[in-house]
Amino acid sequence: MKLLEYIEKNPIDSKVWNELAINALLNADFSLMKKDLKKAEELYNRLDILEAIDNYAELIIRKKFLESLIQYLKNNSNVEIFFYFVA
């Protein structure tokens, strides 16, 4: 979460830096899902405030997939993941 706090307080105008930082946060969130789903969901929700994520198609796709996985783990239903691949 320190990286996210740093990004929030110190926006850096560098496409490469932003992409690397957001990728690191998404990777952390995927890893966190196995250990603590609640914290993973909190981190996911905080990622929404990062406007830079909307500039990268790959990151948007990863974030939507992450959301589908969180819903799957919370509800034990594969509907979200199914619609992710079908839509």
C-alpha positions in Angstrom: 0.0 0.0 0.0 3.0 2.3 0.4 3.5 2.4 -3.3 -0.1 3.3 -3.9 0.1 6.1 -1.2 3.3 7.4 -2.9 1.6 7.5 -6.3 -1.4 9.3 -4.9 0.7 12.0 -3.2 3.4 12.3 -5.8 2.1 12.0 -9.3 4.9 11.4 -11.8 4.5 12.4 -15.4 6.2 9.3 -16.8 4.3 6.7 -18.8 6.9 4.0 -18.1 7.0 4.7 -14.4 3.2 4.8 -14.1 2.8 1.5 -16.1 5.5 -0.2 -13.9 3.9 1.0 -10.7 0.4 0.0 -11.6 1.6 -3.4 -12.8 3.3 -3.9 -9.4 0.1 -3.0 -7.6 -2.0 -5.4 -9.8 0.6 -8.2 -9.2 0.4 -7.5 -5.5 -3.4 -7.6 -5.5 -3.4 -11.0 -7.4 -1.0 -12.4 -4.8 -2.9 -10.9 -1.9 -6.2 -12.7 -3.0 -4.8 -16.0 -1.8 -3.9 -14.8 1.6 -6.5 -12.1 2.5 -9.4 -11.5 0.2 -10.7 -8.6 2.1 -7.3 -6.7 1.8 -7.2 -7.6 -1.9 -10.6 -6.1 -2.4 -9.6 -3.0 -0.5 -6.5 -2.6 -2.7 -8.6 -3.2 -5.8 -11.1 -0.4 -4.7 -8.2 2.0 -4.1 -6.9 1.3 -7.6 -10.0 3.0 -9.0 -8.6 6.4 -7.9 -5.6 6.0 -10.2 -6.5 7.9 -13.4 -3.4 6.7 -15.2 -4.8 3.1 -15.3 -7.3 4.2 -17.9 -4.5 5.0 -20.3 -3.3 1.4 -20.6 -5.5 -1.2 -22.3 -3.6 -4.2 -20.9 -3.9 -2.8 -17.3 -7.6 -2.2 -17.8 -8.0 -5.9 -18.9 -6.0 -7.2 -15.9 -8.0 -5.0 -13.5 -11.3 -6.3 -14.9 -10.1 -9.8 -14.6 -9.0 -9.2 -11.1 -12.5 -7.9 -10.3 -14.0 -11.1 -11.8 -11.7 -13.2 -9.6 -12.6 -11.3 -6.5 -16.3 -11.8 -7.2 -15.7 -15.5 -7.9 -13.9 -15.9 -4.5 -16.6 -13.9 -2.6 -19.6 -15.6 -4.2 -18.3 -18.9 -5.3 -19.9 -18.2 -8.7 -18.2 -18.3 -12.0 -20.7 -15.9 -13.7 -18.4 -12.9 -13.6 -15.5 -14.9 -15.0 -17.8 -16.4 -17.7 -19.0 -13.0 -18.8 -15.4 -11.7 -18.8 -14.4 -14.2 -21.5 -17.7 -14.1 -23.4 -18.2 -10.3 -23.5 
